Amino acid sequence: MLRIICHTLLILFLIPFISDAEIIATSQKSENKLLVSVEELERENKKLKTLSKKENEQKRERFKEQSKNITQSLTASELTEKAVDLWKDDECTDIERALEYFNKAISLDPNYAKAYHNRGIVWANEGNYDRAIQDYNKVIELNPGDALAYCHRANARANKGNYDRAILDYSKAIELNPSFAEAYGNRGNAWTDKGNYDQAILDYNKIIELNPIDAKAYNNRGFVWAYKGYYDRSCHDWRKACELGYCSGLNWARKGGGCK
């Protein structure tokens, strides 16, 4: 019995004692290993990112080469259609490529008005109104009866603040197409910017005559009535616009305590 107890005690005494310092040292070694692992992971991630960047650049170059090969066999009309296909919700999804297609189309057929017109729209959307006007000039030179080209050139001129020349172009568009509601509306906006509210109202009246459910025409006419001091008429137009789904004027008025 005694020997069994002593043997047990002996086993207990053989268990090594681990100090606090040794525990800390062991913990630090583990942390160091973890830090090394994290650094290795970061290095690997950087390598992957670099590879990914290179792969993307290579893909882009391959695409450019493929695009170049494809465009070489296309006609001016086909190139223009490919560029137009890049539009989505009235926005160009790839401006650089669209311009490349239009430029190539024009180089193949310098008299292809549709390419100039659409390239002008791209420039206008980019805020480069001078280049847009140059392209619209070419369209009008090639086709003097193109009412839309006059209207778009007028838009570019109005955006540059040149309202007098814009109004001349809108008027020419209307002369060529007396039912051109967009031209009346934009000319009305230009008259408003010039402070000629009576002429603006005449243009908005014409739009409403052509299209009695044009909400924006009612909305814009409402603002002009307000500028002239006819608040009852402006509220009437804003309510009508809101009924048709365009409530910006009515909301603006109600924020200021009007049109209750």
CYANA upper distance limits for C-alpha pairs under 8 A (distance plus 0.5 A):
  1 MET  CA      5 ILE  CA      7.00
  2 LEU  CA      6 CYS  CA      6.71
  3 ARG  CA      7 HIS  CA      6.49
  4 ILE  CA      8 THR  CA      6.72
  5 ILE  CA      9 LEU  CA      6.75
  6 CYS  CA     10 LEU  CA      6.54
  7 HIS  CA     11 ILE  CA      6.81
  8 THR  CA     12 LEU  CA      6.89
  9 LEU  CA     13 PHE  CA      6.66
 10 LEU  CA     14 LEU  CA      6.73
 11 ILE  CA     15 ILE  CA      7.36
 18 ILE  CA     22 GLU  CA      6.85
 18 ILE  CA     23 ILE  CA      7.62
 19 SER  CA     23 ILE  CA      7.03
 20 ASP  CA     24 ILE  CA      6.76
 21 ALA  CA     25 ALA  CA      6.69
 22 GLU  CA     26 THR  CA      6.64
 23 ILE  CA     27 SER  CA      6.67
 24 ILE  CA     28 GLN  CA      6.66
 25 ALA  CA     29 LYS  CA      6.78
 26 THR  CA     30 SER  CA      6.88
 27 SER  CA     31 GLU  CA      6.75
 28 GLN  CA     32 ASN  CA      6.54
 29 LYS  CA     33 LYS  CA      6.74
 30 SER  CA     34 LEU  CA      6.79
 31 GLU  CA     35 LEU  CA      6.62
 32 ASN  CA     36 VAL  CA      6.66
 33 LYS  CA     37 SER  CA      6.73
 34 LEU  CA     38 VAL  CA      6.71
 35 LEU  CA     39 GLU  CA      6.68
 36 VAL  CA     40 GLU  CA      6.65
 37 SER  CA     41 LEU  CA      6.68
 38 VAL  CA     42 GLU  CA      6.67
 39 GLU  CA     43 ARG  CA      6.64
 40 GLU  CA     44 GLU  CA      6.65
 41 LEU  CA     45 ASN  CA      6.59
 42 GLU  CA     46 LYS  CA      6.67
 43 ARG  CA     47 LYS  CA      6.77
 44 GLU  CA     48 LEU  CA      6.68
 45 ASN  CA     49 LYS  CA      6.58
 46 LYS  CA     50 THR  CA      6.59
 47 LYS  CA     51 LEU  CA      6.59
 48 LEU  CA     52 SER  CA      6.41
 49 LYS  CA     53 LYS  CA      6.58
 50 THR  CA     54 LYS  CA      6.71
 51 LEU  CA     55 GLU  CA      6.50
 52 SER  CA     56 ASN  CA      6.60
 53 LYS  CA     57 GLU  CA      6.70
 54 LYS  CA     58 GLN  CA      6.57
 55 GLU  CA     59 LYS  CA      6.55
 56 ASN  CA     60 ARG  CA      6.58
 57 GLU  CA     61 GLU  CA      6.67
 58 GLN  CA     62 ARG  CA      6.61
 59 LYS  CA     63 PHE  CA      6.55
 60 ARG  CA     64 LYS  CA      6.66
 61 GLU  CA     65 GLU  CA      6.69
 62 ARG  CA     66 GLN  CA      6.60
 63 PHE  CA     67 SER  CA      6.36
 64 LYS  CA     68 LYS  CA      6.46
 65 GLU  CA     69 ASN  CA      6.71
 66 GLN  CA     70 ILE  CA      6.63
 67 SER  CA     71 THR  CA      6.50
 68 LYS  CA     72 GLN  CA      6.68
 69 ASN  CA     73 SER  CA      7.68
 70 ILE  CA     74 LEU  CA      7.40
 71 THR  CA     79 LEU  CA      7.48
 71 THR  CA    101 TYR  CA      8.25
 74 LEU  CA     78 GLU  CA      6.30
 74 LEU  CA     79 LEU  CA      6.64
 75 THR  CA     79 LEU  CA      6.65
 75 THR  CA    105 ALA  CA      7.55
 75 THR  CA    108 LEU  CA      7.89
 76 ALA  CA     80 THR  CA      6.67
 76 ALA  CA    104 LYS  CA      7.78
 76 ALA  CA    105 ALA  CA      4.51
 76 ALA  CA    106 ILE  CA      7.30
 76 ALA  CA    108 LEU  CA      6.43
 76 ALA  CA    109 ASP  CA      6.67
 76 ALA  CA    112 TYR  CA      8.00
 76 ALA  CA    115 ALA  CA      8.41
 77 SER  CA     81 GLU  CA      6.77
 77 SER  CA    105 ALA  CA      7.52
 77 SER  CA    115 ALA  CA      8.48
 78 GLU  CA     82 LYS  CA      6.72
 79 LEU  CA     83 ALA  CA      6.81
 79 LEU  CA    101 TYR  CA      5.87
 79 LEU  CA    102 PHE  CA      7.25
 79 LEU  CA    104 LYS  CA      7.89
 79 LEU  CA    105 ALA  CA      6.26
 80 THR  CA     84 VAL  CA      6.68
 80 THR  CA    101 TYR  CA      6.83
 80 THR  CA    102 PHE  CA      6.29
 80 THR  CA    105 ALA  CA      6.89
 80 THR  CA    114 LYS  CA      8.11
 80 THR  CA    115 ALA  CA      6.33
 81 GLU  CA     85 ASP  CA      6.63
 82 LYS  CA     86 LEU  CA      7.45
 82 LYS  CA     98 ALA  CA      8.36
 82 LYS  CA    101 TYR  CA      7.76
 83 ALA  CA     87 TRP  CA      8.22
 83 ALA  CA     97 ARG  CA      7.80
 83 ALA  CA     98 ALA  CA      5.08
 83 ALA  CA     99 LEU  CA      8.10
 83 ALA  CA    101 TYR  CA      6.30
 83 ALA  CA    102 PHE  CA      7.30
 84 VAL  CA     98 ALA  CA      7.95
 84 VAL  CA    118 ASN  CA      8.22
 86 LEU  CA     92 CYS  CA      6.19
 86 LEU  CA     93 THR  CA      6.05
 86 LEU  CA     94 ASP  CA      6.88
 86 LEU  CA     98 ALA  CA      7.41
 87 TRP  CA     91 GLU  CA      5.87
 87 TRP  CA     92 CYS  CA      4.86
 87 TRP  CA     93 THR  CA      6.41
 88 LYS  CA     92 CYS  CA      6.81
 88 LYS  CA     93 THR  CA      7.18
 92 CYS  CA     98 ALA  CA      8.25
 92 CYS  CA    122 VAL  CA      7.90
 94 ASP  CA     98 ALA  CA      6.68
 95 ILE  CA     99 LEU  CA      6.60
 95 ILE  CA    122 VAL  CA      7.69
 96 GLU  CA    100 GLU  CA      6.73
 97 ARG  CA    101 TYR  CA      6.75
 98 ALA  CA    102 PHE  CA      6.72
 98 ALA  CA    119 ARG  CA      8.48
 99 LEU  CA    103 ASN  CA      6.39
 99 LEU  CA    119 ARG  CA      7.09
 99 LEU  CA    122 VAL  CA      8.18
100 GLU  CA    104 LYS  CA      6.65
101 TYR  CA    105 ALA  CA      6.57
102 PHE  CA    106 ILE  CA      6.65
102 PHE  CA    115 ALA  CA      6.04
102 PHE  CA    116 TYR  CA      7.89
102 PHE  CA    118 ASN  CA      8.33
102 PHE  CA    119 ARG  CA      6.72
103 ASN  CA    107 SER  CA      6.67
104 LYS  CA    108 LEU  CA      6.77
105 ALA  CA    109 ASP  CA      6.63
105 ALA  CA    110 PRO  CA      8.42
105 ALA  CA    112 TYR  CA      8.28
105 ALA  CA    115 ALA  CA      7.13
106 ILE  CA    110 PRO  CA      5.27
106 ILE  CA    111 ASN  CA      7.80
106 ILE  CA    112 TYR  CA      6.97
106 ILE  CA    115 ALA  CA      6.94
106 ILE  CA    116 TYR  CA      7.81
111 ASN  CA    142 LEU  CA      7.42
112 TYR  CA    116 TYR  CA      7.50
113 ALA  CA    117 HIS  CA      6.64
113 ALA  CA    138 LYS  CA      7.87
113 ALA  CA    139 VAL  CA      5.60
113 ALA  CA    142 LEU  CA      7.02
113 ALA  CA    143 ASN  CA      8.09
114 LYS  CA    118 ASN  CA      6.66
114 LYS  CA    139 VAL  CA      8.12
115 ALA  CA    119 ARG  CA      6.52
116 TYR  CA    120 GLY  CA      6.55
116 TYR  CA    135 ASP  CA      5.70
116 TYR  CA    136 TYR  CA      7.41
116 TYR  CA    138 LYS  CA      7.46
116 TYR  CA    139 VAL  CA      6.81
117 HIS  CA    121 ILE  CA      7.01
117 HIS  CA    135 ASP  CA      6.71
117 HIS  CA    136 TYR  CA      6.39
117 HIS  CA    139 VAL  CA      6.67
117 HIS  CA    149 ALA  CA      7.53
118 ASN  CA    122 VAL  CA      6.99
119 ARG  CA    123 TRP  CA      6.84
119 ARG  CA    132 ALA  CA      7.89
119 ARG  CA    135 ASP  CA      7.54
120 GLY  CA    124 ALA  CA      6.61
120 GLY  CA    131 ARG  CA      7.45
120 GLY  CA    132 ALA  CA      4.59
120 GLY  CA    133 ILE  CA      7.45
120 GLY  CA    134 GLN  CA      8.20
120 GLY  CA    135 ASP  CA      5.66
120 GLY  CA    136 TYR  CA      6.74
121 ILE  CA    125 ASN  CA      6.61
121 ILE  CA    132 ALA  CA      7.08
121 ILE  CA    152 HIS  CA      8.40
122 VAL  CA    126 GLU  CA      6.77
122 VAL  CA    132 ALA  CA      8.17
123 TRP  CA    127 GLY  CA      6.84
123 TRP  CA    128 ASN  CA      5.58
123 TRP  CA    129 TYR  CA      7.01
123 TRP  CA    131 ARG  CA      6.78
123 TRP  CA    132 ALA  CA      5.59
124 ALA  CA    128 ASN  CA      5.93
124 ALA  CA    129 TYR  CA      5.68
124 ALA  CA    131 ARG  CA      8.35
124 ALA  CA    132 ALA  CA      5.90
124 ALA  CA    156 ALA  CA      7.08
128 ASN  CA    132 ALA  CA      6.89
129 TYR  CA    133 ILE  CA      6.51
129 TYR  CA    156 ALA  CA      5.82
129 TYR  CA    157 ARG  CA      7.82
129 TYR  CA    159 ASN  CA      8.06
129 TYR  CA    160 LYS  CA      7.60
130 ASP  CA    134 GLN  CA      6.86
130 ASP  CA    156 ALA  CA      8.32
131 ARG  CA    135 ASP  CA      6.92
132 ALA  CA    136 TYR  CA      6.78
132 ALA  CA    153 ARG  CA      7.99
132 ALA  CA    156 ALA  CA      7.53
133 ILE  CA    137 ASN  CA      6.45
133 ILE  CA    153 ARG  CA      6.12
133 ILE  CA    156 ALA  CA      7.08
133 ILE  CA    157 ARG  CA      8.18
134 GLN  CA    138 LYS  CA      6.95
135 ASP  CA    139 VAL  CA      6.93
136 TYR  CA    140 ILE  CA      6.72
136 TYR  CA    149 ALA  CA      6.31
136 TYR  CA    150 TYR  CA      7.97
136 TYR  CA    152 HIS  CA      7.91
136 TYR  CA    153 ARG  CA      6.34
137 ASN  CA    141 GLU  CA      6.60
137 ASN  CA    153 ARG  CA      8.23
138 LYS  CA    142 LEU  CA      6.67
139 VAL  CA    143 ASN  CA      6.36
139 VAL  CA    144 PRO  CA      8.19
139 VAL  CA    146 ASP  CA      8.26
139 VAL  CA    149 ALA  CA      7.18
140 ILE  CA    144 PRO  CA      5.10
140 ILE  CA    145 GLY  CA      7.79
140 ILE  CA    146 ASP  CA      6.98
140 ILE  CA    149 ALA  CA      7.03
140 ILE  CA    150 TYR  CA      7.84
145 GLY  CA    176 LEU  CA      7.13
146 ASP  CA    150 TYR  CA      7.28
146 ASP  CA    173 ALA  CA      8.23
146 ASP  CA    176 LEU  CA      8.21
147 ALA  CA    151 CYS  CA      6.82
147 ALA  CA    172 LYS  CA      7.75
147 ALA  CA    173 ALA  CA      4.80
147 ALA  CA    174 ILE  CA      7.78
147 ALA  CA    176 LEU  CA      6.23
147 ALA  CA    177 ASN  CA      6.96
148 LEU  CA    152 HIS  CA      6.60
148 LEU  CA    173 ALA  CA      7.23
149 ALA  CA    153 ARG  CA      6.53
150 TYR  CA    154 ALA  CA      6.54
150 TYR  CA    169 ASP  CA      5.78
150 TYR  CA    170 TYR  CA      7.03
150 TYR  CA    172 LYS  CA      7.32
150 TYR  CA    173 ALA  CA      6.00
151 CYS  CA    155 ASN  CA      6.78
151 CYS  CA    169 ASP  CA      6.74
151 CYS  CA    170 TYR  CA      5.88
151 CYS  CA    173 ALA  CA      6.33
151 CYS  CA    183 ALA  CA      6.49
152 HIS  CA    156 ALA  CA      6.89
153 ARG  CA    157 ARG  CA      6.76
153 ARG  CA    166 ALA  CA      7.94
153 ARG  CA    169 ASP  CA      7.58
154 ALA  CA    158 ALA  CA      6.52
154 ALA  CA    165 ARG  CA      7.63
154 ALA  CA    166 ALA  CA      4.60
154 ALA  CA    167 ILE  CA      7.39
154 ALA  CA    168 LEU  CA      8.30
154 ALA  CA    169 ASP  CA      5.70
154 ALA  CA    170 TYR  CA      6.50
155 ASN  CA    159 ASN  CA      6.66
155 ASN  CA    166 ALA  CA      7.19
155 ASN  CA    186 ASN  CA      8.03
156 ALA  CA    160 LYS  CA      6.93
156 ALA  CA    166 ALA  CA      8.39
157 ARG  CA    161 GLY  CA      6.95
157 ARG  CA    162 ASN  CA      5.70
157 ARG  CA    163 TYR  CA      7.28
157 ARG  CA    165 ARG  CA      7.32
157 ARG  CA    166 ALA  CA      5.82
158 ALA  CA    162 ASN  CA      5.69
158 ALA  CA    163 TYR  CA      5.59
158 ALA  CA    165 ARG  CA      8.47
158 ALA  CA    166 ALA  CA      5.94
158 ALA  CA    190 ALA  CA      7.40
162 ASN  CA    166 ALA  CA      6.75
163 TYR  CA    167 ILE  CA      6.49
163 TYR  CA    190 ALA  CA      6.34
163 TYR  CA    191 TRP  CA      8.31
163 TYR  CA    193 ASP  CA      8.30
163 TYR  CA    194 LYS  CA      7.62
164 ASP  CA    168 LEU  CA      6.96
165 ARG  CA    169 ASP  CA      6.87
166 ALA  CA    170 TYR  CA      6.69
166 ALA  CA    187 ARG  CA      8.20
166 ALA  CA    190 ALA  CA      7.99
167 ILE  CA    171 SER  CA      6.51
167 ILE  CA    187 ARG  CA      6.29
167 ILE  CA    190 ALA  CA      7.25
167 ILE  CA    191 TRP  CA      8.27
168 LEU  CA    172 LYS  CA      6.75
169 ASP  CA    173 ALA  CA      6.71
170 TYR  CA    174 ILE  CA      6.74
170 TYR  CA    183 ALA  CA      5.94
170 TYR  CA    184 TYR  CA      7.77
170 TYR  CA    186 ASN  CA      8.02
170 TYR  CA    187 ARG  CA      6.38
171 SER  CA    175 GLU  CA      6.61
171 SER  CA    183 ALA  CA      8.20
171 SER  CA    187 ARG  CA      8.21
172 LYS  CA    176 LEU  CA      6.75
173 ALA  CA    177 ASN  CA      6.55
173 ALA  CA    178 PRO  CA      8.46
173 ALA  CA    180 PHE  CA      7.98
173 ALA  CA    183 ALA  CA      7.15
174 ILE  CA    178 PRO  CA      5.27
174 ILE  CA    179 SER  CA      7.63
174 ILE  CA    180 PHE  CA      6.47
174 ILE  CA    183 ALA  CA      6.91
174 ILE  CA    184 TYR  CA      7.76
179 SER  CA    210 LEU  CA      7.55
180 PHE  CA    184 TYR  CA      7.20
181 ALA  CA    185 GLY  CA      6.67
181 ALA  CA    206 LYS  CA      8.31
181 ALA  CA    207 ILE  CA      5.92
181 ALA  CA    210 LEU  CA      7.53
182 GLU  CA    186 ASN  CA      6.60
183 ALA  CA    187 ARG  CA      6.43
184 TYR  CA    188 GLY  CA      6.52
184 TYR  CA    203 ASP  CA      5.78
184 TYR  CA    204 TYR  CA      7.46
184 TYR  CA    206 LYS  CA      7.63
184 TYR  CA    207 ILE  CA      6.97
185 GLY  CA    189 ASN  CA      6.85
185 GLY  CA    203 ASP  CA      6.88
185 GLY  CA    204 TYR  CA      6.61
185 GLY  CA    207 ILE  CA      7.17
185 GLY  CA    217 ALA  CA      7.46
186 ASN  CA    190 ALA  CA      6.75
187 ARG  CA    191 TRP  CA      6.66
187 ARG  CA    200 ALA  CA      7.85
187 ARG  CA    203 ASP  CA      7.58
188 GLY  CA    192 THR  CA      6.67
188 GLY  CA    199 GLN  CA      7.51
188 GLY  CA    200 ALA  CA      4.63
188 GLY  CA    201 ILE  CA      7.50
188 GLY  CA    202 LEU  CA      8.28
188 GLY  CA    203 ASP  CA      5.70
188 GLY  CA    204 TYR  CA      6.78
189 ASN  CA    193 ASP  CA      6.73
189 ASN  CA    200 ALA  CA      7.21
189 ASN  CA    220 ASN  CA      8.49
190 ALA  CA    194 LYS  CA      6.78
190 ALA  CA    200 ALA  CA      8.30
191 TRP  CA    195 GLY  CA      6.71
191 TRP  CA    196 ASN  CA      5.59
191 TRP  CA    197 TYR  CA      6.99
191 TRP  CA    199 GLN  CA      6.83
191 TRP  CA    200 ALA  CA      5.67
192 THR  CA    196 ASN  CA      6.14
192 THR  CA    197 TYR  CA      5.97
192 THR  CA    200 ALA  CA      6.23
192 THR  CA    224 VAL  CA      7.65
196 ASN  CA    200 ALA  CA      6.97
197 TYR  CA    201 ILE  CA      6.67
197 TYR  CA    224 VAL  CA      6.58
197 TYR  CA    227 TYR  CA      8.36
197 TYR  CA    228 LYS  CA      7.85
198 ASP  CA    202 LEU  CA      6.93
199 GLN  CA    203 ASP  CA      6.96
200 ALA  CA    204 TYR  CA      6.84
200 ALA  CA    221 ARG  CA      8.25
200 ALA  CA    224 VAL  CA      8.03
201 ILE  CA    205 ASN  CA      6.46
201 ILE  CA    221 ARG  CA      6.56
201 ILE  CA    224 VAL  CA      7.55
202 LEU  CA    206 LYS  CA      6.81
203 ASP  CA    207 ILE  CA      6.99
204 TYR  CA    208 ILE  CA      6.84
204 TYR  CA    217 ALA  CA      6.01
204 TYR  CA    218 TYR  CA      7.89
204 TYR  CA    220 ASN  CA      8.08
204 TYR  CA    221 ARG  CA      6.60
205 ASN  CA    209 GLU  CA      6.67
205 ASN  CA    217 ALA  CA      8.40
206 LYS  CA    210 LEU  CA      6.71
207 ILE  CA    211 ASN  CA      6.36
207 ILE  CA    212 PRO  CA      8.12
207 ILE  CA    214 ASP  CA      7.88
207 ILE  CA    217 ALA  CA      7.10
208 ILE  CA    212 PRO  CA      5.03
208 ILE  CA    213 ILE  CA      7.55
208 ILE  CA    214 ASP  CA      6.79
208 ILE  CA    217 ALA  CA      7.08
208 ILE  CA    218 TYR  CA      8.02
213 ILE  CA    244 LEU  CA      7.21
214 ASP  CA    218 TYR  CA      7.38
214 ASP  CA    241 ALA  CA      8.33
214 ASP  CA    244 LEU  CA      8.21
215 ALA  CA    219 ASN  CA      6.69
215 ALA  CA    240 LYS  CA      7.91
215 ALA  CA    241 ALA  CA      4.96
215 ALA  CA    242 CYS  CA      7.83
215 ALA  CA    244 LEU  CA      6.01
215 ALA  CA    245 GLY  CA      7.38
215 ALA  CA    246 TYR  CA      6.32
216 LYS  CA    220 ASN  CA      6.44
216 LYS  CA    241 ALA  CA      7.18
216 LYS  CA    246 TYR  CA      7.27
217 ALA  CA    221 ARG  CA      6.50
217 ALA  CA    241 ALA  CA      8.41
218 TYR  CA    222 GLY  CA      6.54
218 TYR  CA    237 ASP  CA      5.60
218 TYR  CA    238 TRP  CA      6.96
218 TYR  CA    240 LYS  CA      7.28
218 TYR  CA    241 ALA  CA      5.86
219 ASN  CA    223 PHE  CA      7.21
219 ASN  CA    237 ASP  CA      6.62
219 ASN  CA    238 TRP  CA      5.74
219 ASN  CA    241 ALA  CA      5.91
219 ASN  CA    246 TYR  CA      7.85
219 ASN  CA    247 CYS  CA      8.28
219 ASN  CA    248 SER  CA      8.13
219 ASN  CA    249 GLY  CA      6.43
220 ASN  CA    224 VAL  CA      7.04
220 ASN  CA    249 GLY  CA      8.46
221 ARG  CA    225 TRP  CA      6.73
221 ARG  CA    234 SER  CA      7.70
221 ARG  CA    237 ASP  CA      7.39
222 GLY  CA    226 ALA  CA      6.79
222 GLY  CA    233 ARG  CA      7.35
222 GLY  CA    234 SER  CA      4.38
222 GLY  CA    235 CYS  CA      7.15
222 GLY  CA    236 HIS  CA      8.03
222 GLY  CA    237 ASP  CA      5.51
222 GLY  CA    238 TRP  CA      6.19
222 GLY  CA    249 GLY  CA      7.82
223 PHE  CA    227 TYR  CA      6.73
223 PHE  CA    234 SER  CA      6.75
223 PHE  CA    249 GLY  CA      7.70
224 VAL  CA    228 LYS  CA      6.81
224 VAL  CA    234 SER  CA      8.03
225 TRP  CA    229 GLY  CA      6.74
225 TRP  CA    230 TYR  CA      5.58
225 TRP  CA    231 TYR  CA      7.04
225 TRP  CA    233 ARG  CA      6.78
225 TRP  CA    234 SER  CA      5.60
226 ALA  CA    230 TYR  CA      5.86
226 ALA  CA    231 TYR  CA      5.67
226 ALA  CA    233 ARG  CA      8.30
226 ALA  CA    234 SER  CA      6.00
230 TYR  CA    234 SER  CA      6.86
231 TYR  CA    235 CYS  CA      6.58
232 ASP  CA    236 HIS  CA      6.72
232 ASP  CA    259 CYS  CA      8.44
233 ARG  CA    237 ASP  CA      6.78
234 SER  CA    238 TRP  CA      6.62
235 CYS  CA    239 ARG  CA      6.52
235 CYS  CA    250 LEU  CA      7.52
235 CYS  CA    253 ALA  CA      8.46
235 CYS  CA    259 CYS  CA      5.93
236 HIS  CA    240 LYS  CA      6.81
237 ASP  CA    241 ALA  CA      6.61
238 TRP  CA    242 CYS  CA      6.59
238 TRP  CA    247 CYS  CA      7.43
238 TRP  CA    249 GLY  CA      6.08
238 TRP  CA    250 LEU  CA      5.54
239 ARG  CA    243 GLU  CA      6.70
239 ARG  CA    247 CYS  CA      8.13
239 ARG  CA    250 LEU  CA      6.83
240 LYS  CA    244 LEU  CA      6.92
241 ALA  CA    245 GLY  CA      6.91
241 ALA  CA    246 TYR  CA      5.74
241 ALA  CA    247 CYS  CA      6.75
242 CYS  CA    246 TYR  CA      5.11
242 CYS  CA    247 CYS  CA      4.70
242 CYS  CA    248 SER  CA      8.27
242 CYS  CA    250 LEU  CA      7.46
243 GLU  CA    247 CYS  CA      8.40
247 CYS  CA    251 ASN  CA      6.47
248 SER  CA    252 TRP  CA      6.58
249 GLY  CA    253 ALA  CA      6.68
250 LEU  CA    254 ARG  CA      6.63
250 LEU  CA    259 CYS  CA      7.57
251 ASN  CA    255 LYS  CA      6.69
252 TRP  CA    256 GLY  CA      7.25
253 ALA  CA    257 GLY  CA      6.97
253 ALA  CA    258 GLY  CA      5.49
253 ALA  CA    259 CYS  CA      6.62
254 ARG  CA    258 GLY  CA      5.34
254 ARG  CA    259 CYS  CA      6.34
254 ARG  CA    260 LYS  CA      7.15
